[in-house]
Amino acid sequence: MKKQASSTKSSPKPDPSLIDLSGQTRVQIERVSPEIEAGYDRPGRYPIKAIIGDLIPVEADIISDGHDVLAARLLYRRAEEKAWQEVSMKLLVNDRWAGTFTVEAPGRYQYTIEAWVDHVASWHHEIELKLADGQRISSELLAGAVLVDGMAHRAAAGPTANAHDAAELIRAARLFREGADLTNSEVYQQAIHLAESEQFLMWAQRYPERQHPARYPYTLSVEVDRAKAGFSTWYCLFPRSASQELGAGNVPLHGSFRDVEKLLPRIAGMGFDVLYLPPIHPIGTAHRKGKNNSVTCLPGEPGVPYGIGSAEGGHDTIHAELGTVDDFKRLIAEAKIYGIELAMDLAIQCSPDHPWAVEHPDWFKKRPDGTIQYAENPPKKYQDIYPVNFETTDWQNLWLELKRVLLLWADWGVRIVRVDNPHTKPFGFWEWVIAEVKKHHPDMLFLSEAFTKPKVMQQLAKVGFAHSYTYYTWRTTKAELQQYMTELTAGEMKQYFRPNFWPTTHDINPGILQSGHEPQFLIRYFLAATLSANYGIYGPSFELMEHVPVPNKEEFLNSEKYEIRHWDWERTNKLTYLIGLTNRIRRNNAALQQTNNLTFCRIDDDHLMAYLKVTGDNRLLVVVNMDAYNRRAAMLQVPIWELGIGAEQPYTVHDLLTGNRYTWNGEWNFIELDPYIMPMHLFRIELA
């Protein structure tokens, strides 16, 4: 007899396209926010930014087939930790889910999302509908008992093990099974009562059944900085101009760190907490610039601090006339007593006398004749400076040397670095060196001084700079400022770009201030200090309203960059008064310690700008007359519906600048500002 061939076919081979998929996973997670520069097949390239104590809101679209109820958890952890912490996410509307977590330490955090079909919640929703329709749910109770068995098992052995809950859940499963017997109506009602109870919902939340969960395929990041990154007040001065004495013939004496120490009480008294010093290193003599950027340097002229390096040393050396490293450390310690941190200036460039120019000539670009190319930004020429060539074949040693310099400064006690022209150095270098330095000093902050193309400025912020210079200096009309602030605070930039507003710098004398008109200085200062939580001024020059330009340029005549200046440190005026007062108000009002809590108000005058800054119950209303020459008046609409104020409810607006109080009622109220008296109001809204 002939043996029949077997009809059993061999198992088919799996489709390679399905190997990474689970056919039992039904949930999809999409459009996670915040996520910076996500691609079709890659996660967000850069971390968002946060401050210690910030609440990080995360949202996502979470969908599934069918009508089952979903559950989602937001997972987060410190980057160096293995275990995830988790918080529940809540359904907002239209399949959009949200959750939050708090960052509690500086460094890198990670987050992602996990979601699944919640069979317990789906069962609970089903019995609610049937009970509301008057249906008996005997078989549903039996199905529920099986689900509760699983909950009891997780309560007994899971990461949130709880013996008491496990025992209670075992009893609950027994009650559901007994209640399914319709001959005992009392037990049936007890089972229904338990199924509908808050206790049952709490168990379901605490011991979820995560069958076939979906995990967002990418882990996203948060870079957490200390509080100074979120709120700071900067004062810039050249230490060589800090001497309060004059020499023979009224010639300014070269200042020192000890002279700067004497100014600390004054700077702290005005409310500044960061003292920024331009480069404090030896200055080269080759091609040294003279007064007003003259290519001829006369005997005794000090040169430009940005022409770094001489036979004495380079970026790791202190200018001898300023003091020693120990003197600098002493200044840092003394400043700390007054609540002030020192910020150093990293200018990656060299004078022709810098040791690097001798020891590493291949770090610089050479002309065809073999000479090193000096720096240019046509039409400007910087004959006293060699730019570093980051395309050198010895780039690795260059990077390591710059990292060494930064770590040396950190050893001196520096924790804030203002970087000069970072946009002329590779993004990859900044991403690497900032991360390397923060491995050793997670409290280190970097400020990007980049006045360049918008996307370049944004990229620098993405790769690690905690603060960024901005276009505020050139945004001078109401329309320009409102558009710019909306871009900074309402779009994606708010997740990673922290603006630092400066009305002037030692490089920039903007046209709007070149008249020297006092109300204009008051306005530009006040807008910077109230629109942005981080701002700074170019020290005594701004205080004293220095404004005379180089003809047809946004530069200062007799600029402190090229000569030692003698300042009258005892002089005060209306602007110095406003600076001190505003800084005290900033310290005492949390609403001014954030940038993104901004809402513009309607006021029907193109020269009057009004905006709300609200944090908790600290409600501030700022009104500024941007016409520095004329009195302006208009009706202002206060969005009382956003402030919890009723349509007929009176409220007090307390002007923190003058002390005056006014009782307002309703949305629309009258405003009038004279720039020659005080071109602004800073109201605190106070409810009875």
VOTOR-729629 format. One record per residue: x, y, z of N, C-alpha, C in turn. Coordinates in steps of 0.02 Angstrom, whole numbers, plus 50000, padded with zeros to 5 digits. Atoms other than C-alpha are relative to their C-alpha. Example, Ala and Ser with C-alpha at 12.3 -4.5 7.8 and 13.67 -1.06 7.14 Angstrom:
% VOTOR-729629
500454994150000506154977550390500455006050000499584994149997506844994750357499615005550037
END
This chain:
% VOTOR-729629
500424994150000500005000050000500455006250000499594994150008500675016649947499845005350053500094995049947500955029650086499785006649969500264993650025499945045450062500465005850021499604994049984500845061950055499655004150053500294995949946500575072950208499715006449971500324993850022499375087250182500215006150041499794994449956500195097650319500545004049965499524995550032501095112650247500485002750052499524997049955502665119950323499785007150018500194993349977502455136050425500305005349955499744994850044502635151550318500535004150036499494995749970504145162450347499705007050013500284993449984503775179250430500195005149948499874994550046503635194350320500505004850033499504995649968505215204750354499725006850018500274993449986504165220550349499605000250065500405000449938503195214250503500414998150061499605002549945504645208550610500015004850059499964995149947504725224850709499325002450024500674998049979502845226050730499694994750043500405004749961501685218150857499295000449974500675000050026500055213050780499475001250053500484999149945499245214750952500005007250027499974993049978499725233050976499545004149957500534996450037498265244150929500055007650006499974992849986498795261350990500565003249960499494996050032499755274650895500085006650037499844993749966500635289850971500335004649949499774995450052500915304950859500025007150026499994992849988501285323650859500155001750073499794998549932502185324051025500265007150003499774993249989502495341451092500155000950074499514996950045503705348651138500494994949971499495004050034504895340651014500335004449948499654995150041506205351550930500324996649939499725002450063506585347750747499944992549991500115007150014505815330650733499954998949925500055001850070505965322050565499514994349991500475005550014504905308950480500214993650034499765006449972506005294850543500535001150053499524998849946506995302950684499685004350053500294996249945506645310650853500225007349996499784993149994506815328850902500755000350009499274999850001508625333350869500305003350062499714996049945508845345451015499544999950061500414999849939508265346651195499635006650006500314993849979507015359351255500385002550061499664997149942507605370851395499515001150057500414998949941506965372351572500445002450057499674997749939507415379351742499814995250056500155004249943507525369451903499325002050030500664998849972505755367651972499465001049949500504999050052504895370151804499554993949993500475005350019503355360051762500024999449924499935001250072503595352251590499344997049973500615002750029501945350351495500154996349935499895004250059501935336551364499324998049973500635002050032500545333051239500154995349942499935004550058500245320051104499314998049976500605003150028498915313250988500074992550013499995007249985498495295551047499354997049975500595002750032497295285250943500034992349998500055007250008496685267450922499394998449958500605002350035495445257550820499454998650051500555002049956493735253850892499795005350049500304995449952492875261351042500274999050070499735001349934493955255251185500295006450031499714994549963494545267151319500764999150001499275000350000496405271451312500275002650066499634997249943497665275051449500705001849975499334997850021499315284151434500395002450061499554997749947500795287751545500575004049968499424996050018502125301151527500594997350042499415002849966503815293151569500565005249999499454995349997505285303651627500534997550049499455002049957506975301751712500595004749989499364996950012508665309651737500374995849948499685003650055509755305051588500454994450024499545005149975510965295251697499644994450036500385005249965509575284951777499734994849951500285005350041508925268451710499244999550007500715000949987507215267751791499615006249981500444994550018505795278351725499525001550058500574998149960504605288151834499435001549953500564999050045502865290451767499435003850033500604996649978501315301251781499464998749949500565001250045499605298651707499905005949953500204994950048499105308151552499245000249996500724999150002497355315151534499785001949929500284998350065496265316351380499755007250002500234993150005496015334551329499385000449956500544999750048494955334551172500254997149934499855002350068494915326051003500654995949998499445004649998496185312451049500675003350018499394996749977497445325151117500064998950075499875001749930498215319651282500555004550028499514995549968499245329551408500214997350068499735001749934500345326451558500575004750017499454995549979501665335751658500464996350048499535002249949503215332051758500455005850020499594994749973504375342651863500744998149997499275001150001506255344351838500295003150063499804998049933507165345752003500755001150009499274999349994509035346451965500285002149933499694998150064510205353851834500254993849963499765005550040510715342651691499484998049949500425002450055509845332351558499464995250028500555004649987508135324251581499774997049933500295003250059507285312351460499264998750012500715001649993505455309151425499754996649937500345003350056504345298451315499294998350023500705001449984502565291751313499854992749986500245006950009501775274651333499245000150005500735000150000499945270851294499764993049981500275006650013498825255651283499245000250003500725000849991497025249851270499884997950072500135001249929496385250551448499374995650006500575004749999495305234851461499585000950063500394999049939494805238551641499555006149992500414993950010494225256251598499464998849947500505001550052493365249651441499434996050030500525004049966492445236651547499575004550044500364995649954491975249951674499525004649961500434995750040491305261451538499404996049972500545004250027490295247051464499464998750051500525001549949489425242551627499635006450020500364993749985489035260951661499445001149951500514999050051488115262051496499424995050008500535005149994487175245751524499585001150062500384998749939486695250051702499545006149991500414994150013486075267151645499394998249958500555002250042484985257851520499564994950035500405004749961484305246551657500144992749986499845006950016485175230851595500324996450059499655004249951485745216551706500704998549972499305000750023487635213851700500334993950034499735006049968487875196251768500644997649966499415002650035489085190251634500575005250002499494994849997489985207151639500384999850066499665000649935490345204651824500504994349999499525005550006491155188051784500625002249961499434997450038492235196651653500415004850043499654995449956492645210051780500414996450053499635003849950493185196951906500684997849973499365002050031494515190851784500485005949997499574994050001495155208551763500265001750069499794998449931495195211151952500524994950024499485005049984496185194851970500695002649978499364997350025497525202851862500235005950042499824994349957497485218751967500274997650066499775002749936497685208452126500704997249993499335002850012499185199452051500525005649996499524994450005500015216152006500095003550067499944996949934499635223052179500444995950046499605004449956500485208052258500734999749980499315001450023502045207252150500305005549957499744995050045502235222952046500455005150035499564994949972503365238152071499665004350053500374996349948501985246252175499644995150046500305005349960501665230552279499705002850064500364997949940500395233052418499584994250023500345006149976499845217952519499275001450018500694998449981498295226752586499565000549939500394999350061497695231652413499904993249966500055006650032498065214052348499444996050033500515003749964496975206452484499305002749984500654996950014495565218852451499784998449929500175001650069495635215352265499794992749993500225007050001495525196652294499284999550024500695000049975493945199852396499535003149949500424996950051493295211252258499844995149944500115004950053493525197652127499494994750023500485005049973492595185352240499305003050000500664996849998491175197952263499705000549930500264999650069491025200352074499734993149978500235006750021490885181452048499364998150037500615001749962489615179452187499425004449976500534995550023488645194552123499724998049933500255002250065488505186551952499434995050007500575004649987487295174052031499395004350015500564995449995485675183452004499494998050053500475002149948484785173352140500125003950064499854996249939485635184352271500055007449981500024993050023485095202152231500405004650045499634995749954485915209452387500755000049982499295000450019487655203152337500105003149931499964996950066487315208552157500065007650006499974992749990486985226352216500665002150032499354998449970488545226052324500565000049948499505000450053489575220852174499965006149954500094994050043488825234852068500265006250037499794994249961489135247452207500775000450001499274999949999490975242352218500275001849931499764998650067491195242852029499955007449983500104992950015490545260752025500355004650049499724996049945491535266652177500665003449980499364996750009493005278752184500574995350018499485004749981493985264952269500204995549942499855004350057493835253752117500405003949947499654995950050494385267952001500725001350022499334999049975495875271052113500434993849989499635006350013496385252652103500184999349926499895000650072496195252951914500565004649977499474995350017497335268151905500674997750027499375001949967498625261152024500294993649972499765006550025498725243551949499724998849930500295000550068498365245851763500224993549966499855005850041498315231351643500295002649934499664997250059499605236051511500134994449950499905005050052499315222951379500185003449934499804997750066500245226351217500065007649997499954992750001500735244351258500405002449940499624996650053501365256151124500465005150033499524995149974502915266351163500195004749943499754995350050503335282251069500724998049984499355003250016504875276350973500615004250016499434995749987505955291051025500015002550072499904997049935506665297251188500205007349990499894992950008506605316251199500355002850062499564997449947507665327751308499795007050022500074993449970507565342751423500685001850031499394997649969509125352751467499795004850056500224996249941508855359551643500585004250027499504995349973509815374851702499785002550068500164997049935509905383351869499605006449990500484994550004508785398051911500275006149963499704994150032510005411251846499885000149924500145000250072509655405351669499325002949984500684997550013507845410351687499905007250019500114993249975508035426851778500675002950022499354997049984509575438051781500015007249977499954992850012510085456351776500735001749993499294999550016511755460151693500235007249999499664993550002512945474751712500694998949970499355000750034514435476551594500455005950017499514994649993515995486351636500694997449980499315001650014517795486651577500415001250064499654999049936518855483651733500575005049994499454995250007520255494351662499745007250006500304993349991519025509151673499675000750068500345000149935518535505451853500315004750051499674995649952519755517151937499595006450011500374993949983518905531552027500475006050005499504994749995520505541952019500285001849931499664997750060521385552151886500745001050015499294999049992523245553051858500205007149981499734993550019524355567651812499695002349935500304997350060523565579051684499304997449987500685002750005521855571351721499954994149952500005006050042522345555751624499714994250041500285005649962521285540751675500534994850018499555005349978522225527951777499734993249980500215006950016522195509651728499704996850061500345003249945520935501051838500234992850012499805006749980521145484351925499394996450030500535003849967520105470552002499835003050069500134996949935520305479352170499555006249991500454994450014519495494752092499294997649987500675002850012518055483952032499674998150066500285001849935517835477452209499665006050033500284994149969517515495252267499335002049970500634998350033516085496752143499444994950014500505005249989515195480852198499405002450041500604997649963514095489452330499535004249957500424995950043513495501852200499624995849949500315004350051513145488552068499454995750032500505003949965512235477552194499425004450023500524995549978511285492552261499515001949945500444998750057510585495552088499614993849979500405005950013509945477752084500284995249948499705004550049511155468951965500294993950034499745006149970511635450951997500504996349955499475002650043512825447351851500445005949979499514995050022514395457651821500414997049944499675002750059515035454551646500615004249983499374996750016516855458851607500224998049930499685001650064517515459951428500694996950013499405004049988519145450151402500505003350048499554997649947520365451751548500704997249990499375003350015521875443851462500525005249976499504995550030523525451451403499805002149930500174997250065523345462451248500635000549958499424999950044524505460851100500215007149981499744993550021525595474951038500065000549924499944999950073525785469950855499345002549969500584997150033524585480450751499475002450049500474997749948523795486950913499635006149975500414994450021522355498850880500045005750051500014994149957522305516550949499295002550010500644996949985520905528151001499565000349937500494999950055519325527050895500194995549942499845005250049519965511650805500535002249951499464997750044521465520850733500514994349990499495005050013522735509550650500685002250028499394997549969524055520450732499895000350075500065000249927524285516750916500555004350030499524995549970525125530651013500294996950063499705002649938526305527051159499525000850059500434999949941525325522551315499284998049987500695002150014523715517951225499934992550014500045006749972523055501651299499824994549950500215005250047522415492651143499304997550015500675002849996520825482751120500024993550039499985006349961520455469151250499854993849958500145005850042519855458051108500594997949957499375002050031521615457951034500394995950051499785004049943522015443751154500684996849987499395003850001523755437451190500625004249990499354996750005525545443251214500524995150025499475004449973527205436451274499824997750071500205001949932526385435951446499554993850000500465005750003525115422951389499385001649960500604999350040523435420551310499364999550041500665000549969521675415251359500024997150071499945002949933522305406551516500405004450047499584995449963523205421951581499615006550014500324993749981522655437951670500445005949981499644993850014523165455351611500335002650064499624998549939524525460551733499755006350035500224993849968523835478151762499324999350034500635001349966522165470951813500114996450066499865003749939522935459551943500234993049983499785006950007523355441351970499394995449999500545004849996522325425551962499705000050070500254999749932522185426452151499575006250011500414993949995521535444352136499324998949966500635001350036520235438352011499564995450042500395004549957519705424152126499715003850059500254996049945519555436752267499415004249978500564996150026518435447652158499384995749994500575004650005517325432652123499694998850068500255001349932517195429052309499665006250029500304993949974516845447252354499335001449966500634998950036515515448552219499454995550026500495004849974514665433152288499685002550064500264997249937514465441952456499425004849984500524995250019513415455052365499474996949955500495003450043512395442052270500135000949927499814998850070513335445152108500454994449975499565004750033514095432451990500395003649945499604997350055515505436551870499924995949937500025003350066515335432551685500625002149962499424998750041516905430951580499814999949926500124999450072517015434551394500484995349963499605004650041517605420451279500005002649929499904997850069518265428151119500524995549969499545004850031519025414451012500355003449942499604996450049520285425250922500645002150035499344998949972522085430550948500325006249970499554995050029523255445050929500574996349965499435003350031524765441350820500534997850050499515001749949525735440050984499784994250044500275005449958524665426151058500454993849995499585006150004525645410351105499764995049949500255004850050524495400250992500275001549930499764998150067525085410150841500704997349988499315002650006526855403950877499994992450004499995007249987526485386450943499564996049953500485003650043525035382050827499835004349939500164995850058525185392250666499494996949953500495003350043524125379150579499285000950024500684998549976522635384850684499735006449968500194993750030522555400550577500044999549924500025000250073522175403750394500555004449972499444996350029523645409150288499835002649930500054997250068523705420250135500484996149954499535003350046524595414149978500735001550013499304998349986526165423350034500264997150065499795003349938526215413250196499855003850063500184996249940525665427150313499304997950023500655001849972524175424450428499495005549984500544995450018522535432550375499695003050063500334996949943521895445350501499255000049989500735000450001520045446650542499705005749960500374994950037518845455950428499264998450004500735000550008516985459150426499815005949956500034994250046516915470050270499395004350011499374996650015517035484450269500475000650060499584999349941517735482850445500624995649995499385003849998519535477250468500275000050071499735000849933520325470550627500724997649994499305001950013522175471050593500354997250062499695002349938522555467250776499754993150022500305006449980521625450650775500094994849945499995005850044521925433650696499384995750017500555004749987520325423250678500264992950000499815007049997520495404950724499674996349942500255003850057520295393050577499764993250024500285006349976519125379050631500024994549948499925005150051519435369950467500704997150000499325002749995521215366250521499994992450005499965007349993521755348150505500154998050072499865001349929522275349550688499415002250044500594997549965520495353650740499884996750067500135003449936520435340550878500405003150056499594996849948521865348450974499755007150014500294993449990521085365550947499394999650046500595000949958519445359651022500204998450072499795002049933520325351551169500315005950038499694994249967521315367451204499465004950024500534995449980519735378051208499604997150058500325003149942518915365551324500435000850062499554999249943520445366451436499955007150029500064993149977520295385451444499365000950040500644999249966518465384551493500014996550068499975003649936518795371551628500475003550048499564996149957520225382251693499625005950030500404994549974519055397151708499514997550053500455002949950517835385851799500374998750066499595000949939519235381451921500105006650037499934993549968519445400051953499355002150036500644998349968517605400652002499485002949952500464997150049516775406551840499464994949983500565004350018515045399451805499555003049946500374996950055514425411351670500515002449948499554998050054515255413951501499595003349945500284996550057514755426951373500464998649941499595002050057515365420951202499945005349945499974994850052515895434051075499964996749931500065002450070515315430750897500004992449993499995007350007514895412250919499784997649931500255002050066514065412150748500554999549948499445000850047515785412850666500424993850016499675006449984516275396050742499494994449989500465005450019515535378950699499504998250054500525002249954513895373450778500224993650037499795006349970514635356250807500495001050057499534998649945516035363550912499625002350062500364997549942514815372851025499614994450033500395005549970513705357651048500454995450041499535004449966515225347351097500295003350062499634997049944516145359751209499545001950057500474998349946514615365651304499804993750038500175006449966514115347551339500584997450041499425002449963515895343251391500115003950064499904995949940516035357851511499454998650052500565001149953514315354251586500024993150031499895006449966514835336351623500345001250067499644998449938516005343851753499645005350041500314994349966514995359451794499305001149971500674999350028513135357251759499675006750013500274993349986512835374651831500295005449954499704995150045513845383051692499485002549950500464996950048512875395351583500405003549946499684996850057513355401651410499515004949967500394994950035512705417751331500285001049930499814999250070512735419051142499935007349979500014993250027513225436351078500034999449924500035001050072512655433250901499465004549971500464995750037511855447350802500074998149927499915002750067511635437750642499324997649974500625002350030510335428650538499574996250051500445003149949508795422450635500124992650010499945007249992509035404050599500674998050028499355001349969510865404750646499975001350075500094998649928510415412850813499614994450033500415005449972509105399450840500404993650007499605006149997510325385550800500495000250058499544999449943511565392050929499634998550065500395001549940510195391451059499864992550005500155007150000509755373751008500594995850022499425004349985511535367251025500265000950071499814999949930511705373051205500055006650035499944993649966511775391751238499385001350042500554998949953510725395951390499655006649988500274993450015510475414251341500215002049930499834997650067510455423251174499875007449994500134993150020510685441151120499454999949947500604999850042509215446951016500015006249955500104994150041508585459650891499655005650037500344994849962507805469851031500295006949986499664993650010509095483451001499715003849940500254996850061508305486850830499244999349991500735000350003506475483250868499745006050040500114993649967505895500850907499285002449998500704997950003504045502450860499574995050036500485004549967502525495050944499884993849957500145005750044502145484050793500604995349997499405004250004503945477850781500094996050064499895003449937504055473650965499464994750013500525004949989502375464950973500094993949955499885005650045502785454450821500604995950025499405003649978504515450050889499874996250064500135003449937503915445951064499534994049989500445005750015502545434850992500414994349971499565005150028503875425650892500404996550054499585002849947504935423251048499614996050051500365002849942503565418451171499414995649982500605003850017502145410351074500124994449950499845005250048503015399450945500484994950030499555005349977504235384950954500625002850035499404997249970505655396751003499955000350076500064999449927504955398151179500254993750035499785006349970505485380051207500764999750008499275000949998507345383051180500405006649998499644993650011507785401551150499835004750058500114995449944508005412251306500295006849982499744993550020508145430551254500325003850058499684995649953509305442551343500035006949966500094993650034508845460551301500515005250023499524994749986510155474451290499825006149959500144993950038509705492451242500605002349959499374998550035511535495651195500514994850022499425003949978513175486151203500625004349988499394996150012514975491851200500185000149925499895000050073514925487751013499475004049963500584997450038513225495250969499705006250035500334993849980512595513050987499425001149952500555000150049510875511350906499745007049984500224993550025510155525450805499475003250044500554997249962508625527550916500235003750062499744996749940509735533151061500545005249985499454995550016510985543850967499845007450010500184993149984510005559651007500175001850071499874998749929510375557751192499385002250038500634997749970508535561551230499824995650061500095003949939508235556151411499384995549999500585004550001506435549551390500104993849956499875005750044507045538351248500414994850037499615004749960508345530551363499564996650052500455003049950507015527951498499564994649968500465004750034505855519451374500374993749979499645005850025507165508051296500244995650057499805003949941507825502951466499404996150027500575003049965506105499551539499704994349960500265005450042505495489251392500444993850006499555005849993507045478051403499894996550067500035002849932506835475651591499334996850016500655002849985504985471351585499744995049948500205005050050504785461751422500384993550009499585005949994506215449751457500214999050072499775001549932506665440951619500765000650006499274999050002508505442151567500155006249959499814994150037509205458951519500665002650027499384997049977510795469151533500105006949972499824993450026511535486451512500765000549997499294998550006513225492551456500165005550050499794996549941513605499651628499975007550000500014992749990514115517651658499855003849936500154996750063513995522051474499255000949991500734999550008512135518151470499705004350055500274996049944511785525251643500065007449986499874992950012512535541851592499785002349932500324998550064511635541151425500505002449948499514998650052513215541651320499694998349932500375001050062512615543351141500355002649937499694996950059513825552651025500294994449956499775005550043514135541250874500605001949958499574999150058515495538950749499545002049943500464997650052514715548650604499764994449953500335004750045513485537950506500104992750019499915007049977513825522450611499654998950066500295001849935513015513350756500564998050048499445001149955514625514650855500115006250042499874994449956515175525550999500645003749980499394996150006516385539750972500374999650066499585000749939517825538351096499804993650037500235006349972517335520351124500494997250052499615003049945517925511851283500394993949976499625005750026518515497351177500725002049984499354997950025519995507851118500395004450049499664995749952520415518351270499734998850070500235000249931520295518951459499575006250012500444994449985518835529751516499985001150076500114998449929518595538651681499265001950008500724998949990516775537651739499885003350067500224997049937515915548051872499534995150034500385005349969515345533551979499515002550053500454997249949514455545052102499395003549968500544996250033513335553351972499364995949995500655003250008511485549251973499555004549958500484996250040510035554651863499334996250000500665003250002508245549851822500054992849976499925006850026508835534551726500284995450054499725004449948509905527751868499474998650054500545001149952508415530251984499514994749974500475004850029507265520751865500304993049999499675006550002508545506651847499964996750068500015003049933508695503952034499304998150022500695001349980506815505052062499724994049962500275005550041506385493251918500314993450021499695006349979507645480351975499734997650067500325002149937506895480452150499324997049987500665002650017505175477952075500064993249967499895006650032505845463651967500134994650052499845005049949506535454852120499394998250042500565001049955504905456652215499364997749965500595002050037503695451552078500164994349952499845006150039503745433952007499805000749927500234999450069502815439451850500535003049954499464997150040504355449151792500604995449997499445004849999505475433951820499904994549948500115004450057504785425051667499925004249937500064996550064504765429651484499374997949963500525002750043503435418451408499295001250027500674998849971501985424051522499735006849978500134993450028501605438651408499365000049959500604999050040499935444651340499945007449983500084993150019499755460651240499265002050006500674997449991498235471451276499835005049945500224995250051497215481751156500025007050028500004992949984497555500351165500065003749933500074997450068497045510751015500425006349988499524994850018498605521250991500644996349981499415003550025500095515450889500635001650039499424998249961501275523751012499944998050074500105002649932500545516351172499984992449997499995007449999500945498151209499854997750071500195002749935500175488151350500044992449999499945007349997500505470451407499934997650072500075003449936500085458651549500574995250010499545005349979501355448051642499694997150064500365003149945500495435651757500344993550020499755006249971501215422251870499614998750065500415001249941500005414651994499545005950013500424994249982499135428752087500385006549994499624993950013500495441152039499835002449929500274997750064499635451051900500275007149988499714993550016500605465351821499755002449932500214996850062499995477251687500505005649986499504995150019501335487351597499735004149942500204995550054500925502551491500585004749986499424995950018502285512051395499815004649943500064995250055502205527851292500654999849960499415000850040503415524151152500165006249958499864993550031503305541951086500385004150053499584996849949504755549851181499935007650000500034992750006504235567651131499305002950013500684997349996502345568851153499584996150052500495003049955500995565751283499514995949958500475004350036499865551451230499454997750048500575002249960498135546251292499564995449958500445004650036496965531951245499624995850051500365004849959495735519251312500354993249994499655006449995496525502951368499504994550018500435005749983495625486151367500394995150043499715004949955496075475351515499624993449992500365006450009495675456851481499804997050067500205002049932494765454851647499774992850003500245006950002494045438151591500584995050010499425004349988495825431051599500275000750071499744998549933496115438251772499524998250056500495001849949494575431651860499635005950029500334994049977493815448951874499325000549965500674999550028491935450851851499895006549963500134994250043491185463251728499855006350041500174994249958490555474651868500435000450063499595000349939491905470751995500555005349998499464995049998493025485452045500664996650020499345002649982494885482252059500495005850002499504994849990496415492152108500604998849955499365000450035497895495751995500495004550039499504996849957499405500252101500635001149959499404998550039500795509152006500614999350045499425001549958502385501852079500565005049989499484995050013503425515852002499885006450040500164993749966502515530452084499664999050068500385001349939501525522252225499275001849994500704997950008499885529152157499554993949990500505005250008498325518452165499375002949967500604997950035496795519452052499504994250003500535005050002495125510452060499704999949930500285000850067494565503651893499404995350003500595004350004492965495051840499904998249927500135002350068492665484451686500634999549957499455001250047493725481451532500375006449981499704994150031494025498951465500145005450051499804994749954494985512151561500475004849965499634994550032495845528551520500725000150023499284999549986497745530151509500275006349967499654994350027498795545651486500715000150027499295000149980500705546451489500385005749967499584994550024501865561351474500734997650004499325002749998503635555851424500485004350041499554995749962504405570851513499894999350076500115001449929503635565551679500194992850015499835007149995503625546551671499644996549942500325002750060503315537751505499734992950008500255006849990502695521551584499634999350067500325002449938501565513551714500214992750009499915007049984501955497251801499494998450056500565001249954500295492351881500024992950027500175006649971500045478052001499255000050011500735000549994498225472751989499834996550065500155002649932497545470152164499244999450008500715001249991495855462452201499825000650074500224999149931494865466452357499914993350034
END
